[in-house]
Amino acid sequence: MTPRSLLLAAAAAISLLAGPAFADTVKVGVIGPFSGPFGLFGKNFKQGIEAFQAKNGKAVKGHEVEFVYRDLEGVDPAKAKALAQELIVKERVQYLAGAYFTPDALAIATVLDQGKVPFVVLNAATSVITEKSPLIARTSFTMWQNTVPAAQVALEKGVKKVVIAVSDYGPGLDAEAAFKKTFEAGGGQVVDAIRMPIRTTDFGPIMGRVKETGADAVFAFLPSGPPTLAFVKAFIDNGLKAANVKLITTGDVTAENDLPAIGDAALGIISTYHYAVSHDSAANRDFLAAMKGVGAKDGEIVMASVAAYDGARMIYRMIEATDGKQEPQKAIDAIKGFAWESPRGPVSIDPKTRHIRQNVYERVVDKKDGILINREVKTFADQPDTGLSPTP
Ligand code: PHB
């Protein structure tokens, strides 16, 4: 060995003896669909977190932050609860995050107070979730938040008669209530309200029922994934688009990953949502570059990654405020009123509901450089979750 290689070997041995550079490790358990038909959304959770860590480092005030992932393929509240318990008891996580589906978020909510673990919801969108524990915060959206603007857009476009079609579970029922209340208050008429079993993939009969009503628009919500693609295709294939019936939805139904499979027939579909991949801002360009840096591919980036990216920011703030200690109430207090520039636009955490306030955008499916996008055409600024407000 040369003197120089001896020196290098000695330095390497010393650094090994010194151990890791961090005081300790704060663990965060993330529960989401990392496999199965909704696997793209779990992948977006993970890549959003990795993109945040790539930009902001893997430690807060000397505490290493380690994310531990658990796969929950679909709606399975019993498994969601078991995974949350396992993460708290065996992995000793100080924070939980994730939950694609509402029933799973509600099951996780039941173990938080005893486990003394704050939970950042990264997708599930039924308003009531954050009321289930004072330790829950949410960086995604609620159905009320995105649907009230959808009904306003329908009224502005002169739509008179609407059929509402929603998946028959929490977020679908919220969407139905929000649309009906807003649309009828503005003078519109809901001619039919169809609740579709969550596992239905055959929408032909529903399209037949819509035709019979003579409605001029359909408002729809289904959980983003294979059901939404099947619904939009059935709408087109059954001739409703050709018959000039409008399709107005929340952005769940026109997620960017589905647009290529729908093809040009998607052009003109109107939706309201808090994030479009095409959102024009420096923060979004930065975010998309960070996502590409951790392996995300064009056409596979959807809203769930932004919720995770912002969720990681909130968790970092809670770790900073508690200096890595398990003080759940102090952690939650530190994010009340927290405001920042998200890739979706300016956001803040409502101190009362612990839910995110954000812009909601009217978008239309359009083409840019040959690629189908949701083009933002109007902003409903700083929307709260009206689902939690007392009915006026
Ligand atoms: C939900 O279960 O709350 C949920 C799932 C998927 C969505 C929206 C809401 O796209």
Residues whose N, C-alpha, C, O or C-beta is under 5 A from the ligand:
A	BS01	PHB	Y100 F101 T102 N123 A124 A125 T126 P171 L222 P223 S224 D252
